[in-house]
Amino acid sequence: MHEAHVEQLKAFYDALGRGEVDAAVGLCDSEVQVYLNPDVVAAVPPKGHNEVASYLRGWLDSWDKYAPRPQEFVEAGDQVVVLVQLSARGKNSRFEIEEETADVFRFVDGKIVQLRLYVDRTVAQRATGLAA
């Protein structure tokens, strides 16, 4: 795996954890796309810096606290699966969650061109061929 990809992904998560969406999106290709599972979401996937930034801002706005901590980076063909420990508290909620999630990134020419956000690590691993 390219060490540069790992460093870029660490910077992406650091920026998200600070709520700096523009910094996170700046690490992506201008045509970056967020994959949305069609079984779960009927929306058109956000594409490009502006739409992806808007999508991520909306996501972060739903939390009073959102602290993603990448734990492991696993190469899966042309993708990188990031196993994440997530600490979060919903907007105006007293309940905090601690979840093990996973995200999948695809790179082209050193830039993030696609990201897939998963709640379930096993689903992410299956989607990339890492688990049966």
Sequence and secondary structure as in RCSB ss.txt:
>XXXX:A:sequence
MHEAHVEQLKAFYDALGRGEVDAAVGLCDSEVQVYLNPDVVAAVPPKGHNEVASYLRGWLDSWDKYAPRPQEFVE
AGDQVVVLVQLSARGKNSRFEIEEETADVFRFVDGKIVQLRLYVDRTVAQRATGLAA
>XXXX:A:secstr
  HHHHHHHHHHHHHHHTT HHHHHTTEEEEEEEE  TTT  S   BHHHHHHHHHHHHHHTEEEEEEEEEEEEE
ETTEEEEEEEEEEEETT S EEEEEEEEEEEEETTEEEEEEEES HHHHHHHTTS  
